């Protein structure tokens, strides 16, 4: 295994983009849903319209140029190539911050927050708020390598991220994450190998509510419990499929770009702010950037396998290093501070944001930046 860090640039072949357009033109759509809302899944009229826009108007080269505007690298860790962006702040005293995405997202989730987090002065902030950003692609996602053996679950990824930060020369760092990024960040904190000084989460994963929450919940806790019960009843089908049979699902995702796109954008509708379609909360081209990344890298199956690896093996042990959390109102889990305290023993910051959801860095980037800054403000390296 080599410790080399190799420069990387995205350079998708013209033939691959042409193939995508041809497949989009030949799409066979299913019958439309039998309801007026999204309760049966992604709505037919919306998906047809988005697919036509993808075929005729979306420009992957714009996204490619946006990615290539930042320094990107590949390095081999534990036998697997890891893709990451490494953007150093112009501020000499900036703190290193490792940010990890989840599913069905990618490093593209962070495009609108890179500038404010690394160069706050240029974006109306203060030099003390600056971070050096390290943004890795999860194994099996995007331009990272795809595991060829079982075992690449959350624990192994967290250990790899510690190696990555050491390899980059960061003896101490902060970490941030949502979705699977929250699980990886929590595992880094639990392992506490001595390098991670504190964490910020925008998805707080905890165990069952403690007795005091169940017996005498506040109004906020009642709403959070109801939201999670609704998610468990109506919103976990995707996770059960990916947890149990990701390979079978993968044949459809690998063969149909519209199938891959619909599988992704339905979550951007269901886990975000109010609105009938995802376009009400996200830029349409950015939604398609993310779907195109999954398609071009053929990572529908390899990304889904993370559920098979880790979804029933959550280690929800105590986190004793400093932790901060922001609960966005459309997040799938919304524990209270006292519920969070059953796992996180040193909560430095806890706030309920006024808007936003699961993909906060994309949906409400300014608010996300403010929350990351506030949450990590007093965590010294």
C-alpha positions in Angstrom: 0.0 0.0 0.0 1.3 3.5 -0.9 0.8 6.5 1.3 1.1 8.8 -1.8 -1.5 11.5 -2.2 -2.2 11.9 -5.9 -3.8 15.0 -7.6 -7.1 14.2 -9.2 -9.3 16.0 -11.7 -12.8 15.0 -12.9 -12.7 14.3 -16.7 -15.8 12.4 -17.8 -15.6 11.0 -21.3 -17.8 12.5 -24.0 -19.0 9.0 -24.9 -20.3 8.5 -21.3 -22.3 11.7 -21.5 -23.7 10.8 -24.9 -24.7 7.4 -23.6 -26.6 9.1 -20.8 -28.5 11.3 -23.2 -29.4 8.3 -25.4 -30.6 6.3 -22.4 -32.7 9.2 -21.2 -34.3 9.5 -24.7 -35.3 5.8 -24.6 -36.7 5.8 -21.0 -39.7 3.5 -20.5 -41.8 5.2 -17.7 -44.1 3.4 -15.3 -47.8 4.1 -15.0 -48.5 7.3 -13.0 -49.2 7.2 -9.2 -52.8 6.8 -8.0 -52.7 9.6 -5.4 -52.2 13.4 -5.5 -49.1 13.5 -3.3 -45.7 11.7 -3.0 -47.0 9.0 -0.7 -46.6 6.3 -3.4 -43.1 7.6 -4.3 -41.7 10.1 -6.8 -44.5 11.7 -8.8 -44.7 10.7 -12.5 -45.3 14.2 -14.0 -42.3 15.6 -12.0 -39.9 12.8 -12.9 -40.9 13.0 -16.6 -40.3 16.8 -16.6 -37.0 16.5 -14.8 -35.8 13.7 -17.1 -36.5 15.8 -20.1 -34.6 18.7 -18.6 -31.7 16.4 -17.8 -31.6 15.2 -21.4 -32.0 18.6 -23.1 -30.6 21.2 -20.7 -28.4 19.9 -17.9 -24.7 20.6 -18.4 -22.4 18.2 -16.5 -19.3 20.1 -17.7 -20.5 23.0 -15.6 -20.5 20.8 -12.5 -17.2 19.2 -13.5 -15.6 22.6 -13.7 -17.0 23.6 -10.3 -15.5 20.5 -8.8 -12.2 21.0 -10.6 -12.0 24.6 -9.2 -11.0 23.0 -5.9 -7.9 20.8 -5.1 -8.9 17.2 -5.3 -6.8 14.1 -4.5 -6.8 10.3 -4.3 -5.0 8.3 -1.7 -5.0 4.6 -0.9 -6.1 3.7 2.6 -6.5 0.1 3.8 -6.4 -1.1 0.2 -9.0 1.3 -1.1 -8.7 4.6 -3.1 -10.3 7.5 -1.3 -11.2 10.7 -3.2 -11.3 13.9 -1.3 -11.2 17.7 -1.6 -8.7 19.6 0.5 -9.3 23.3 0.5 -6.9 25.2 2.8 -8.0 28.6 4.2 -6.0 31.7 3.6 -6.1 32.3 7.3 -3.0 30.9 9.0 -4.8 30.0 12.3 -7.7 28.2 10.6 -8.7 24.9 12.2 -8.9 21.7 10.1 -12.5 20.4 9.7 -13.3 17.0 8.3 -16.8 17.0 6.8 -18.5 13.8 5.7 -21.6 13.5 3.5 -24.2 10.8 3.4 -26.7 9.0 1.2 -28.1 9.9 -1.3 -25.7 12.9 -1.3 -22.1 13.4 -2.1 -19.3 16.0 -1.7 -21.5 18.1 -4.1 -23.7 18.9 -1.0 -20.9 21.1 0.3 -20.2 23.2 -2.8 -22.1 26.3 -1.5 -20.4 26.3 1.9 -16.8 25.8 0.9 -16.1 29.5 0.4 -17.7 30.9 3.6 -16.1 28.2 5.7 -12.6 28.5 4.3 -12.5 32.2 3.7 -15.0 33.8 6.0 -13.6 37.4 5.7 -14.4 37.3 1.9 -17.9 36.3 2.8 -18.7 38.8 5.5 -17.4 36.7 8.4 -14.4 36.9 10.8 -11.0 35.4 10.4 -11.4 33.4 13.6 -14.2 31.4 11.9 -11.9 30.0 9.2 -11.5 26.3 8.6 -9.2 24.2 6.4 -11.8 21.8 4.8 -11.2 18.1 4.1 -14.2 16.6 2.2 -13.8 12.9 1.5 -16.2 10.8 -0.7 -17.4 7.7 1.2 -16.1 4.4 0.0 -18.4 3.3 -2.9 -19.6 6.8 -3.5 -18.6 9.3 -6.2 -14.9 9.1 -7.2 -13.8 7.0 -4.3 -13.0 3.3 -4.9 -15.6 0.7 -4.6 -15.0 -2.0 -1.9 -14.3 -5.4 -3.4 -14.8 -7.2 -0.1 -17.3 -7.1 2.7 -16.3 -5.1 5.8 -16.4 -1.5 4.8 -18.8 -0.3 7.4 -18.9 2.8 9.5 -16.1 1.6 11.9 -13.7 0.9 9.1 -14.5 4.2 7.4 -14.0 6.2 10.6 -10.6 4.5 11.1 -9.7 5.4 7.4 -10.6 9.0 8.0 -8.3 9.2 11.0 -5.5 7.9 8.8 -6.4 10.4 6.1 -6.2 13.3 8.5 -2.8 12.1 9.9 -1.5 11.6 6.4 -2.4 15.2 5.6 -0.4 16.4 8.6 -3.3 17.2 10.9 -2.5 16.0 14.4 -5.7 17.6 15.8 -8.9 18.3 13.9 -12.7 18.9 14.2 -15.3 16.8 12.4 -18.8 17.4 11.1 -21.4 15.2 9.5 -25.0 14.4 8.6 -26.7 11.2 7.6 -24.0 8.5 7.2 -21.5 11.3 7.8 -23.0 11.7 11.3 -22.5 8.0 12.0 -18.9 8.1 10.8 -18.3 11.3 12.8 -19.8 9.7 15.8 -17.6 6.7 15.4 -14.5 8.9 15.2 -15.6 10.5 18.4 -16.3 7.3 20.2 -13.0 5.7 19.1 -11.3 8.8 20.4 -7.9 8.0 19.1 -6.7 11.4 20.3 -6.8 13.5 17.2 -10.5 14.6 17.0 -11.0 17.6 19.3 -14.8 18.0 18.8 -17.7 17.4 16.5 -20.8 19.0 15.0 -23.7 17.0 13.8 -26.8 17.9 11.8 -28.3 14.5 12.3 -28.1 13.3 15.9 -28.4 9.5 16.1 -29.3 8.2 19.6 -30.8 5.2 21.2 -34.5 4.9 22.4 -35.9 7.9 24.3 -35.0 7.8 28.0 -37.9 7.2 30.5 -38.2 10.9 31.4 -38.8 11.8 27.7 -41.4 9.0 27.3 -43.2 9.7 30.6 -43.2 13.5 30.4 -42.3 14.7 27.0 -42.2 18.4 26.2 -44.2 19.7 23.3 -41.0 19.8 21.2 -40.3 16.2 22.2 -43.8 15.1 21.3 -43.4 16.6 17.8 -40.0 14.9 17.4 -41.3 11.5 18.5 -44.3 11.9 16.2 -42.0 12.8 13.3 -39.8 9.8 13.9 -42.8 7.5 14.2 -44.1 8.8 10.9 -40.7 8.2 9.3 -40.5 4.6 10.6 -44.1 3.9 9.3 -43.9 5.5 5.9 -40.3 6.4 5.1 -38.0 3.5 5.7 -38.7 1.3 2.6 -35.6 2.5 0.8 -33.4 1.6 3.8 -34.8 -1.8 4.2 -34.1 -2.6 0.6 -30.6 -1.3 0.7 -30.0 -3.0 4.1 -31.2 -6.4 2.9 -30.9 -6.7 -1.0 -28.7 -3.9 -2.3 -27.4 -6.1 -5.2 -30.9 -6.8 -6.6 -31.8 -3.1 -6.4 -28.5 -2.3 -8.1 -29.4 -3.9 -11.4 -32.1 -1.3 -11.9 -30.1 1.6 -10.7 -27.1 0.7 -12.9 -29.3 0.3 -16.0 -31.7 3.2 -15.9 -30.6 6.8 -15.3 -34.2 7.9 -14.6 -34.5 5.1 -12.1 -31.3 6.2 -10.3 -32.4 9.8 -10.5 -35.9 9.1 -9.1 -34.5 6.9 -6.3 -32.4 10.0 -5.2 -34.6 13.0 -5.7 -37.6 11.5 -3.9 -35.5 11.9 -0.7 -34.7 15.5 -1.6 -38.5 16.0 -1.6 -39.4 14.1 1.5 -36.6 15.2 3.8 -36.6 19.0 3.0 -38.7 22.0 3.6 -42.3 22.5 2.6 -43.0 22.4 -1.2 -44.6 20.2 -3.7 -41.4 19.3 -5.6 -37.7 19.3 -4.8 -37.2 22.4 -7.0 -39.0 24.4 -4.4 -36.0 23.9 -2.1 -33.1 23.2 -4.4 -31.6 24.4 -7.6 -32.7 21.9 -10.3 -29.3 21.7 -11.9 -27.6 20.9 -8.6 -30.1 18.1 -8.0 -29.2 16.7 -11.4 -25.5 17.2 -10.7 -25.8 14.8 -7.8 -27.9 12.3 -9.7 -25.4 12.5 -12.6 -22.5 11.8 -10.3 -24.2 8.7 -9.1 -24.9 7.6 -12.7 -21.5 8.3 -14.2 -19.7 6.5 -11.4 -22.2 3.6 -11.4 -22.4 3.9 -7.6 -26.0 3.0 -7.0 -25.1 -0.5 -5.7 -21.8 0.3 -4.0 -23.3 3.2 -2.1 -26.4 1.2 -1.0 -24.1 -1.5 0.4 -23.2 0.8 3.3 -26.7 0.0 4.6 -26.0 -3.7 4.3 -22.7 -3.2 6.1 -23.8 -1.0 9.0 -27.5 -0.4 9.2 -28.2 -3.0 11.9 -24.8 -2.7 13.6 -25.0 0.8 14.9 -22.7 1.3 17.9 -24.4 4.0 19.9 -21.9 4.0 22.7 -21.0 7.1 24.7 -19.3 10.1 23.0 -17.2 11.9 25.6 -15.4 14.5 23.5 -17.1 17.9 23.0 -20.1 17.7 20.7 -22.4 20.3 19.1 -25.7 19.7 17.3 -28.1 21.6 15.1 -31.6 20.1 14.6 -33.2 21.2 11.4 -37.0 21.0 11.4 -37.3 18.6 8.4 -34.7 16.2 9.7 -35.8 12.6 10.1 -34.6 12.4 13.7 -35.2 15.4 16.1 -34.1 14.4 19.6 -34.2 17.0 22.4 -31.1 18.0 24.2 -31.8 15.8 27.2 -32.4 12.9 24.8 -29.1 13.6 23.1 -27.4 13.7 26.5 -28.1 10.0 27.0 -25.2 9.4 24.5 -23.3 12.6 24.2 -21.9 13.5 27.6 -20.2 16.9 26.8 -22.7 18.9 24.7 -21.2 22.4 24.1 -23.9 23.6 21.7 -27.5 22.6 20.9 -29.9 24.6 18.7 -33.1 24.0 16.8 -32.9 25.8 13.4 -35.9 27.7 12.0 -35.8 26.0 8.6 -34.1 23.4 6.6 -33.8 19.6 6.5 -31.7 16.6 5.9 -29.6 18.3 3.2 -29.0 21.5 5.1 -25.7 22.4 3.4 -27.5 22.5 0.1 -30.9 23.7 1.1 -29.9 26.5 3.6 -26.2 27.0 3.1 -26.0 30.3 4.9 -27.7 28.9 8.0 -25.6 25.7 7.8 -22.4 27.8 7.8 -23.6 29.9 10.8 -24.5 26.7 12.7 -21.1 25.0 12.0 -19.3 28.2 13.1 -21.4 28.6 16.3 -21.3 24.9 17.2 -17.5 24.6 16.9 -16.6 28.1 18.1 -15.2 27.1 21.5 -13.6 23.8 20.6 -9.9 24.4 20.7 -7.4 22.1 19.1 
